[in-house]
Amino acid sequence: MRTLSILLLLTACSEYGLGLDPDAVPDPRPDIDVQPGRLDLGSVDLTVGSAEGTLQIRNTGLGRLTVDSLTILDESPFSLVEDPAPFQLGEAETREIRVRFDASAPGSSEGVLRILSDDPDESGVDVPLSARARGPWLTVEPATHDFGTSPVPCEKEVDVILQNLGDAPLTVDAVDWEHDPDLHLQLEREPPFELGPASYVVATVRLRPTAEGDVSGALTVRSTDPRGPQVATQTAERRGAGSRRDAIAIPADPPVDLIIAVDRSASMEDDAERLADSFGEFVATLGAVTDNWHLGVVTLDGGCFNEGTLTTRTPDYEGAFARAVTTGEDRDIADDEALFSLVDRAIANTAPGRCNAGFRRPDAALHIIAITDEPERSTDRASSLTWDHFVARWRAEVAAPTLLKISGVVDLGGCGDGADGYAQAIAETDGIALSICSSDWSDTASSLARATLTRTLTVELSEDPVPSTIRVAVDGETLEDGWVYDAAANAVIVDAQPVGAELEARYIVAGNCP
């Protein structure tokens, strides 16, 4: 009706020749107005996670306004709580629109709400949106890592960065580590600890392949991050260069060379006699595995064996041994308390043409036994003559360093001046230390004999192994102990085993590392 009145008025004015100012005539079209023109939802605590804001669409025109659509442009953390479009607004009518912000990461976010309508002058209105997320925020990168195919035993590693990208302090409460064997974790700091904004720590995951197959690990970091635990995973494929089996038939009578050095100072008279009396037990224990032994006894400064090299072919070797260990009671011996010096001279005298020639055999185990109630005193002659000096020299005398063993019946109980020097050499060569303070030697000789028989067999390996994969068996029965791997000789050294059995070593061949 209002439009009709305006038309009649214009017609009347025309008939009477009256002019009408166009600016004074109301515009009959709709006119959209959006307030506010920019919607800022302010700061949002990440622990809360979201916030809402409101804007109003108003029709300030005379015609009916149709709002066709409301759209959040592109991808952003903003959304409409409810989308009422399309809808119409009469003159001076308004419609409230609610916008939601969902915090997905710390920092500032922006978006745009586009409003399309039939406003003839302004069909599209863009309303900028903004908000800021605040609080702790933990990233664990890389979230996934594949070491790929890794040859055994080639090592690889990756640094996993634990960083607080938020603008508030973050507390790391715990780091849980679930993993297969061969994956290892080294954490720069142990929880709990705090990370300030932009601060980080490094967790290093190392792959040390010792066997073939797939492995995986999962690092779970528990913190005050509002999202809860964050996880990083690692995977790898371990691949060997193949497997090998090396075997030998255990020989009859494996060779064993023994040197017994006896302190002949006055305090040792009874001990020498007890040693002589127990020699039968010693030989009986040895004979259960081998009769192929050489034995030399040294007590004198010159280093020549008393009674020469004793073997099973020596007439009355028990009597010869008794005479040998008691030799020297009426002699002036300078090195009776420096038994390693005596042994060293005895070994030097095994060269051709010397007094102990023929004693040493290159494939034989070498067992050195010291009998004394005093410390090793070779350093009294020269400071360089330390126990490790002698061990290094004597290891050069055997086919593999592990075929050297040093044992002793020494002062372990305070009846003498201690066992310094001997104790260290015994421990270094995996020998046995027995107490000379005991008056009961019933088990002493047999214990020394059993120690002699350890590490007497050698299986040379045809390839370089991954040491942790070596498995040793006798006639198919696995040996859990009683053997060692000698890397320098690339061989497995095994304690004496029954004659005629098959000794085998199985292993994964080491791959070539880049």
Summary of the structure (lengths in Angstrom):
residues: 514
radius of gyration: 46.1
end to end distance: 91.5
largest distance: 163.9
contacts: 1668
relative contact order: 0.10
helix: 18%
strand: 39%
